[in-house]
């Protein structure tokens, strides 16, 4: 499968996102919230530093400030991804360009991956800025870079899963607002499955996005969590391809 067409489509989606005032507003609000949480946690850590030093095994600044900020970022991204993804196919429907795209000499897989990579690249800006904030703490002392790397990996896998699910839902409707609410509802449902499961071993808990991010947030990289996010993302990308294929057959 040629990657040049995927990158071309990804650049096109990225260009559209950068030209969108809504995308800039979402990105700006995300960064303000991340910065506020980061500074609040840093202030709390410094105020309680003397008390923490009396503990036998006190948590470090990476655990208290960085891991907490990354954990909070997941909630913000759950709300941001549907807003950024809602126009991915709605614009194609509204401008009546989807039929042209489906008949162009480009495969459905390339179309879906191009839109997915473009959205993922835009969302990765938020992760990069979070990493920059975390790295700035190195000016004041040593950091747990393993914990930071696990959080970055977990957050990238999580936004890939968010983006794939939201991309599929956007392919189901011509209305961007409906796509946004649908994606938010689906992601929130998957997020809360863990809290609703009375039995920790229940299947509903295992399907929860929250449970599989928790390990990364604590610095643990488990192959089961990696497999979950990769399979989740792959499943929704395949469903999107099937949806476009059905639409192309229908004409």
C-alpha positions as CSV (number, residue, x, y, z in Angstrom):
1,X,0.0,0.0,0.0
2,X,1.6,3.3,-1.1
3,X,2.2,5.6,1.8
4,X,2.6,8.7,-0.3
5,X,-1.1,9.0,-0.9
6,X,-1.9,8.5,2.8
7,X,0.6,11.2,3.7
8,X,-0.9,13.5,1.0
9,X,-4.4,13.0,2.4
10,X,-3.1,13.4,6.0
11,X,-1.4,16.7,5.0
12,X,-4.7,17.9,3.5
13,X,-6.7,17.1,6.6
14,X,-4.0,18.7,8.8
15,X,-4.1,21.8,6.6
16,X,-7.9,22.0,6.9
17,X,-7.7,21.6,10.7
18,X,-5.1,24.4,10.9
19,X,-7.4,26.6,8.8
20,X,-10.4,25.9,11.1
21,X,-11.1,28.5,13.9
22,X,-12.8,25.7,15.9
23,X,-9.7,23.6,15.9
24,X,-7.6,26.4,17.1
25,X,-10.1,27.2,19.9
26,X,-10.2,23.5,21.0
27,X,-6.4,23.3,20.9
28,X,-6.0,26.6,22.8
29,X,-8.6,25.6,25.5
30,X,-6.9,22.2,25.9
31,X,-3.5,23.9,26.5
32,X,-5.0,26.3,29.0
33,X,-6.5,23.5,31.0
34,X,-3.4,21.4,30.8
35,X,-1.3,24.3,32.0
36,X,-3.7,25.1,34.8
37,X,-3.7,21.5,36.1
38,X,0.1,21.3,35.7
39,X,0.7,24.5,37.7
40,X,-1.9,23.6,40.3
41,X,-0.3,20.2,40.9
42,X,3.2,21.8,41.0
43,X,2.0,24.3,43.6
44,X,0.5,21.6,45.7
45,X,3.7,19.5,45.5
46,X,5.9,22.4,46.6
47,X,3.6,23.3,49.5
48,X,3.6,19.7,50.8
49,X,7.2,18.9,50.0
50,X,8.4,19.0,53.6
51,X,5.6,16.7,54.7
52,X,6.3,14.3,51.8
53,X,10.0,14.1,52.7
54,X,9.0,12.6,56.1
55,X,7.4,9.6,54.4
56,X,9.4,6.4,54.1
57,X,8.8,6.2,50.3
58,X,7.6,9.6,49.2
59,X,6.2,10.1,45.6
60,X,8.4,12.2,43.4
61,X,7.5,15.2,41.4
62,X,7.0,13.1,38.3
63,X,4.3,11.0,40.0
64,X,2.6,13.9,41.7
65,X,2.7,16.6,38.9
66,X,3.3,14.9,35.6
67,X,1.3,11.6,36.0
68,X,-1.7,13.5,37.4
69,X,-1.6,16.0,34.6
70,X,-1.5,13.3,32.0
71,X,-4.4,11.5,33.7
72,X,-6.5,14.6,33.7
73,X,-5.6,15.2,30.0
74,X,-7.5,12.0,29.1
75,X,-10.8,13.6,30.2
76,X,-10.1,16.8,28.2
77,X,-9.2,14.8,25.1
78,X,-12.4,12.7,25.4
79,X,-14.3,15.9,24.9
80,X,-12.0,17.5,22.4
81,X,-11.7,14.6,19.9
82,X,-15.4,14.5,18.9
83,X,-15.3,18.3,18.2
84,X,-12.2,17.9,16.0
85,X,-13.4,14.8,14.2
86,X,-17.0,15.7,13.5
87,X,-16.3,17.4,10.2
88,X,-14.1,14.6,8.7
89,X,-16.8,13.1,6.6
90,X,-19.6,15.6,7.3
91,X,-17.8,18.2,5.1
92,X,-17.4,15.6,2.4
93,X,-21.1,14.9,2.5
94,X,-22.1,18.6,2.6
95,X,-19.8,19.7,-0.2
96,X,-20.8,16.6,-2.2
97,X,-17.1,15.6,-2.6
98,X,-17.4,12.2,-1.1
99,X,-18.6,10.6,-4.3
100,X,-15.7,12.1,-6.2
101,X,-13.3,10.9,-3.6
102,X,-14.7,7.4,-3.7
103,X,-14.3,7.2,-7.5
104,X,-10.8,8.7,-7.5
105,X,-7.8,6.4,-8.1
106,X,-7.2,6.0,-4.4
107,X,-8.2,3.1,-2.2
108,X,-10.7,3.2,0.7
109,X,-7.9,2.2,3.0
110,X,-5.8,5.2,1.9
111,X,-8.8,7.6,2.4
112,X,-9.5,6.3,5.9
113,X,-5.8,6.2,7.0
114,X,-5.2,9.6,5.5
115,X,-8.0,11.2,7.5
116,X,-7.0,9.2,10.6
117,X,-3.3,10.2,10.4
118,X,-4.2,13.8,9.9
119,X,-6.4,14.0,12.9
120,X,-3.9,12.0,15.0
121,X,-1.1,14.4,14.0
122,X,-3.1,17.4,15.1
123,X,-4.0,15.8,18.5
124,X,-0.3,14.9,19.0
125,X,0.4,18.6,19.3
126,X,-1.3,18.5,22.6
127,X,0.7,15.5,23.8
128,X,3.9,17.3,22.6
129,X,3.1,20.4,24.7
130,X,2.4,18.2,27.7
131,X,5.8,16.6,27.3
132,X,7.4,20.0,27.0
133,X,5.8,21.0,30.3
134,X,7.0,17.8,32.0
135,X,10.5,18.2,30.6
136,X,10.7,21.8,32.0
137,X,10.7,20.3,35.5
138,X,14.1,18.8,34.7
139,X,15.5,22.3,35.4
140,X,14.7,21.8,39.1
141,X,15.8,18.3,39.6
142,X,15.9,14.7,38.3
143,X,12.7,13.2,36.7
144,X,11.4,9.7,36.3
145,X,11.8,9.6,32.5
146,X,10.4,6.0,32.3
147,X,7.2,7.1,33.9
148,X,7.0,10.1,31.5
149,X,7.6,7.8,28.5
150,X,4.9,5.4,29.6
151,X,2.4,8.2,30.0
152,X,3.3,9.7,26.5
153,X,2.9,6.2,24.9
154,X,-0.4,5.6,26.7
155,X,-1.8,8.9,25.8
156,X,-0.8,8.5,22.1
157,X,-2.5,5.1,22.1
158,X,-5.6,6.5,23.7
159,X,-6.0,9.4,21.3
160,X,-5.5,6.9,18.4
161,X,-8.4,4.8,19.8
162,X,-10.5,8.0,20.3
163,X,-9.7,9.2,16.8
164,X,-10.5,5.8,15.1
165,X,-13.9,5.5,16.9
166,X,-14.8,9.1,16.2
167,X,-13.8,8.7,12.5
168,X,-16.1,5.7,12.2
169,X,-19.1,7.6,13.8
170,X,-18.5,10.6,11.5
171,X,-18.8,8.3,8.5
172,X,-22.3,7.3,9.6
173,X,-24.0,10.7,9.4
174,X,-24.0,13.8,7.2
175,X,-24.5,16.0,10.3
176,X,-21.4,17.2,12.0
177,X,-23.2,17.9,15.3
178,X,-24.7,14.5,15.4
179,X,-21.3,13.0,14.7
180,X,-19.8,15.0,17.6
181,X,-22.5,14.0,20.1
182,X,-22.4,10.4,18.9
183,X,-18.7,10.1,19.3
184,X,-18.7,11.7,22.7
185,X,-21.5,9.4,23.9
186,X,-19.7,6.3,22.6
187,X,-16.3,7.3,24.1
188,X,-17.9,8.2,27.4
189,X,-19.7,4.9,27.5
190,X,-16.5,3.0,26.9
191,X,-14.7,5.2,29.5
192,X,-17.3,4.5,32.2
193,X,-17.6,0.8,31.7
194,X,-14.9,0.2,34.3
195,X,-16.7,2.2,37.0
196,X,-20.0,0.4,36.2
197,X,-18.5,-3.0,36.6
198,X,-19.1,-4.4,40.1
199,X,-16.7,-7.3,39.5
200,X,-13.1,-6.3,38.7
201,X,-12.8,-9.3,36.4
202,X,-16.0,-8.6,34.5
203,X,-15.9,-8.3,30.7
204,X,-17.3,-4.8,30.8
205,X,-14.4,-3.7,32.9
206,X,-11.9,-5.2,30.6
207,X,-13.4,-3.3,27.6
208,X,-13.0,0.0,29.5
209,X,-10.6,2.5,28.0
210,X,-9.9,3.9,31.5
211,X,-8.6,0.5,32.8
212,X,-6.2,0.1,30.0
213,X,-4.7,3.6,30.3
214,X,-4.3,3.3,34.1
215,X,-1.3,1.0,33.8
216,X,0.6,3.5,31.5
217,X,-0.3,6.3,33.9
218,X,1.4,4.3,36.7
219,X,4.5,3.7,34.5
220,X,3.5,0.1,33.6
221,X,3.7,-1.0,30.0
222,X,1.6,-4.2,29.7
223,X,1.4,-6.0,26.4
224,X,-2.3,-6.7,27.0
225,X,-3.0,-2.9,27.2
226,X,-0.9,-2.4,24.1
227,X,-2.9,-5.1,22.3
228,X,-6.2,-3.7,23.5
229,X,-5.5,-0.2,22.1
230,X,-4.1,-1.5,18.8
231,X,-7.0,-3.9,18.2
232,X,-9.5,-1.2,19.2
233,X,-8.0,1.2,16.8
234,X,-7.8,-1.3,14.0
235,X,-11.4,-2.5,14.5
236,X,-12.8,1.0,14.1
237,X,-10.6,1.8,11.1
238,X,-11.8,-1.4,9.4
239,X,-15.5,-0.6,10.3
240,X,-15.0,2.8,8.6
241,X,-13.6,1.2,5.5
242,X,-16.5,-1.2,5.4
243,X,-18.9,1.7,5.8
244,X,-17.4,3.6,2.9
245,X,-17.4,0.5,0.8
246,X,-21.1,0.0,1.4
247,X,-21.7,3.6,0.5
248,X,-19.7,3.2,-2.8
249,X,-21.7,0.1,-3.7
250,X,-25.0,1.9,-3.1
251,X,-23.7,4.8,-5.3
